[in-house]
Amino acid sequence: MTAVEFPLVLIPCGAAKLDRAAFAAEVYTSSHFRLGLQAALALTVPERVRIVSARHGLVRLDAWLEPYDATIPTDTAPERDELVATVAAQLAQLEHQGATRYSVSLLPARYQQLVADAARQAQPRVSVPPSLLSGLGGIGYQRQALARIVLAGWNAVGQRLVGRWSSPDRALLEDQAELNARRAAQLDQLLRGWVGPELGTCAWYALCDQPAAGLVAHPVLGAVPTCSSCAARHELELVTP
């Protein structure tokens, strides 16, 4: 039986950070970053996640980082060339390790363009897929899409990738999904204090940081994690798991 290869998943860093050194998985503190990390862990194992950092390029979750103040440079900024070169070298190393054969991007547009430019410079050249968030517009729509990935896990979203994996056998995918969940527990102590036991933060509005109390059916986005306050304010029917 051929083993499923876990994809490399790219997520963006965040502006809000701790004021002390910590592992990369915990140094970024925004709810949007936490939701992106949840989505990544729904698709792959922790060691296959890379944070695209405006200072360090591609960062593992277990990398030890000092807090920093930097944003993804604009296309004309002189420091962008240096960051692109850094990411290109990191992508080339991952390619050499065979880690870029299957990859998923959960990056917003500016991050995606940076990685795409770096991929073209990498030797050998690396292929980076379009972001699953491409064309979704504002951060609210992106948060809702990420929430759907978290809820779907290896089911609906995973089906888009099955054809590219080593085996489309459903039983094998389910076995690997169970393994994925066990490996994700490596970060349980970090995630427990951030996102609650299952649903994470409310995704009905981008600026809401309240813990989700259940799910609300959206006509386009499906089941969206929603807090009690948003549900009550807009008279939404909240379904608890």
C-alpha positions as CSV (number, residue, x, y, z in Angstrom):
1,M,0.0,0.0,0.0
2,T,1.4,3.4,-1.0
3,A,1.6,6.0,1.8
4,V,0.0,9.4,1.3
5,E,2.4,12.2,1.2
6,F,1.5,15.1,3.4
7,P,1.4,18.4,1.5
8,L,3.6,21.4,2.4
9,V,1.2,24.1,3.5
10,L,2.1,27.8,3.4
11,I,0.5,30.3,5.8
12,P,1.2,34.0,6.4
13,C,2.7,35.5,9.5
14,G,0.9,38.1,11.5
15,A,1.6,41.7,12.7
16,A,0.5,41.0,16.3
17,K,3.3,39.2,18.2
18,L,4.4,38.4,21.7
19,D,6.8,40.8,23.4
20,R,9.3,37.9,24.1
21,A,11.0,35.1,22.2
22,A,8.9,32.0,21.6
23,F,8.3,29.2,19.1
24,A,7.0,30.5,15.8
25,A,3.7,28.7,16.4
26,E,3.0,30.9,19.4
27,V,4.9,34.1,18.7
28,Y,2.2,35.3,16.3
29,T,-0.9,36.1,18.3
30,S,-3.7,37.4,16.0
31,S,-6.9,35.5,15.6
32,H,-6.4,35.4,11.9
33,F,-3.0,33.7,12.2
34,R,-4.4,31.2,14.6
35,L,-7.3,30.4,12.2
36,G,-4.8,30.0,9.4
37,L,-2.7,27.6,11.5
38,Q,-5.8,25.6,12.4
39,A,-6.5,25.3,8.7
40,A,-3.0,24.2,7.9
41,L,-3.1,21.5,10.6
42,A,-6.4,20.3,9.1
43,L,-4.5,19.5,5.9
44,T,-1.1,18.3,7.0
45,V,1.3,17.5,9.9
46,P,3.0,20.2,11.9
47,E,6.4,19.6,10.4
48,R,5.0,20.3,6.9
49,V,3.7,23.8,7.8
50,R,5.8,26.8,6.9
51,I,5.0,30.4,8.0
52,V,5.9,33.0,5.4
53,S,7.7,35.6,7.6
54,A,8.4,39.1,6.5
55,R,11.8,38.9,8.3
56,H,12.8,35.3,8.1
57,G,11.2,33.9,4.9
58,L,9.8,30.3,5.4
59,V,9.7,29.4,9.1
60,R,9.0,26.1,10.8
61,L,6.4,26.1,13.6
62,D,9.1,25.0,16.0
63,A,11.6,27.7,15.1
64,W,12.6,29.9,18.0
65,L,11.9,33.6,17.1
66,E,12.6,36.9,18.7
67,P,9.7,39.4,18.2
68,Y,10.3,41.7,15.3
69,D,8.6,44.6,13.4
70,A,8.4,44.0,9.7
71,T,5.8,43.7,6.9
72,I,6.0,42.1,3.5
73,P,7.8,44.7,1.3
74,T,6.0,46.3,-1.6
75,D,7.1,45.4,-5.1
76,T,9.4,48.5,-5.3
77,A,11.0,48.3,-1.9
78,P,14.7,47.5,-2.0
79,E,14.5,45.0,0.8
80,R,12.0,42.8,-1.2
81,D,14.8,41.5,-3.4
82,E,16.7,40.2,-0.4
83,L,13.6,38.5,1.0
84,V,12.7,36.9,-2.3
85,A,16.3,35.5,-2.5
86,T,16.0,34.1,1.0
87,V,12.7,32.4,0.2
88,A,14.0,31.1,-3.1
89,A,16.9,29.4,-1.3
90,Q,14.6,27.9,1.3
91,L,12.2,26.6,-1.5
92,A,15.2,25.1,-3.3
93,Q,16.2,23.3,-0.1
94,L,12.7,22.0,0.4
95,E,12.6,20.9,-3.2
96,H,15.9,19.0,-2.7
97,Q,14.2,17.2,0.2
98,G,11.2,16.3,-1.9
99,A,8.9,18.5,0.3
100,T,7.5,20.7,-2.4
101,R,6.1,17.9,-4.6
102,Y,2.6,18.5,-3.2
103,S,1.9,21.9,-1.7
104,V,-1.0,24.0,-0.6
105,S,-1.1,27.8,-0.3
106,L,-3.3,29.6,2.2
107,L,-1.6,32.9,1.5
108,P,-3.2,36.3,0.8
109,A,-2.2,38.1,-2.4
110,R,1.0,40.0,-1.4
111,Y,2.4,36.9,0.3
112,Q,1.5,34.7,-2.6
113,Q,3.2,37.0,-5.1
114,L,6.4,37.0,-3.0
115,V,6.5,33.2,-2.9
116,A,5.7,32.9,-6.6
117,D,8.5,35.3,-7.5
118,A,10.9,33.3,-5.2
119,A,9.8,30.0,-6.8
120,R,10.8,31.3,-10.2
121,Q,14.2,32.3,-8.9
122,A,14.8,29.0,-7.1
123,Q,17.3,26.5,-8.5
124,P,15.9,24.2,-9.5
125,R,12.7,26.1,-10.2
126,V,9.8,25.2,-7.9
127,S,6.1,25.1,-8.7
128,V,3.8,26.9,-6.3
129,P,0.0,26.3,-6.6
130,P,-2.4,29.2,-6.6
131,S,-3.7,30.2,-3.1
132,L,-6.9,28.6,-2.0
133,L,-7.8,32.1,-0.8
134,S,-7.3,33.7,-4.3
135,G,-10.1,36.0,-5.4
136,L,-11.9,35.9,-2.0
137,G,-11.6,39.7,-1.4
138,G,-11.5,41.0,2.1
139,I,-10.2,39.4,5.3
140,G,-13.7,38.4,6.4
141,Y,-14.2,36.2,3.4
142,Q,-10.8,34.7,3.9
143,R,-11.5,33.9,7.5
144,Q,-14.7,32.2,6.5
145,A,-12.9,30.1,3.9
146,L,-10.3,29.1,6.5
147,A,-13.0,28.2,8.9
148,R,-14.5,25.9,6.3
149,I,-11.2,24.2,5.8
150,V,-10.9,23.7,9.5
151,L,-14.3,22.1,9.6
152,A,-13.9,20.1,6.4
153,G,-10.4,18.8,7.3
154,W,-9.6,15.9,5.0
155,N,-13.0,15.7,3.6
156,A,-14.2,18.4,1.1
157,V,-11.0,20.3,0.8
158,G,-8.9,17.2,0.8
159,Q,-10.8,15.9,-2.3
160,R,-9.3,18.7,-4.3
161,L,-5.9,17.2,-3.6
162,V,-6.6,13.5,-3.7
163,G,-5.8,13.2,-7.4
164,R,-2.3,14.5,-6.9
165,W,-1.5,12.2,-4.0
166,S,0.2,8.8,-4.3
167,S,-3.0,6.9,-3.8
168,P,-6.7,7.9,-4.1
169,D,-7.8,5.0,-1.8
170,R,-10.3,6.5,0.6
171,A,-9.5,4.0,3.4
172,L,-5.9,5.0,3.2
173,L,-6.8,8.7,3.3
174,E,-8.8,8.1,6.4
175,D,-5.9,6.2,8.1
176,Q,-3.6,9.1,7.2
177,A,-6.1,11.6,8.5
178,E,-6.1,9.8,11.8
179,L,-2.3,9.9,11.9
180,N,-2.4,13.6,11.0
181,A,-4.6,14.3,14.0
182,R,-2.3,12.4,16.3
183,R,0.7,14.3,15.0
184,A,-1.1,17.6,15.3
185,A,-1.4,16.9,19.0
186,Q,2.3,17.8,19.3
187,L,1.1,21.4,19.3
188,D,-1.9,20.8,21.5
189,Q,-0.5,22.7,24.5
190,L,0.1,25.7,22.2
191,L,-3.3,25.5,20.5
192,R,-5.4,24.7,23.5
193,G,-5.2,28.2,25.0
194,W,-5.8,29.8,21.6
195,V,-8.7,28.2,19.9
196,G,-10.7,26.2,22.3
197,P,-11.4,22.5,22.0
198,E,-13.0,22.3,18.5
199,L,-14.5,25.3,16.7
200,G,-11.9,28.1,17.4
201,T,-12.8,31.7,17.2
202,C,-15.9,33.2,15.6
203,A,-15.6,33.6,11.9
204,W,-18.9,35.4,11.2
205,Y,-17.1,38.8,11.3
206,A,-13.4,39.3,10.7
207,L,-12.9,41.5,13.8
208,C,-14.7,39.2,16.2
209,D,-12.3,37.4,18.6
210,Q,-14.9,35.6,20.7
211,P,-14.8,31.8,21.0
212,A,-17.3,30.1,18.6
213,A,-20.2,28.5,20.4
214,G,-21.5,26.6,17.5
215,L,-22.2,26.7,13.7
216,V,-24.4,28.9,11.6
217,A,-25.5,27.8,8.1
218,H,-24.4,30.3,5.4
219,P,-26.0,30.1,2.0
220,V,-22.7,30.3,0.2
221,L,-20.0,29.4,2.7
222,G,-21.8,26.5,4.5
223,A,-21.3,26.0,8.2
224,V,-19.5,29.0,9.8
225,P,-18.2,28.9,13.4
226,T,-20.1,31.7,15.2
227,C,-20.1,33.1,18.8
228,S,-23.2,33.5,20.9
229,S,-23.1,37.3,20.6
230,C,-23.0,37.4,16.8
231,A,-25.7,34.8,16.6
232,A,-28.0,36.8,19.0
233,R,-27.3,40.2,17.4
234,H,-28.3,39.0,14.0
235,E,-30.9,36.4,15.1
236,L,-29.0,33.5,13.6
237,E,-29.8,29.9,14.4
238,L,-26.8,28.5,16.2
239,V,-26.2,24.8,16.0
240,T,-24.0,23.3,18.6
241,P,-21.8,20.3,17.8
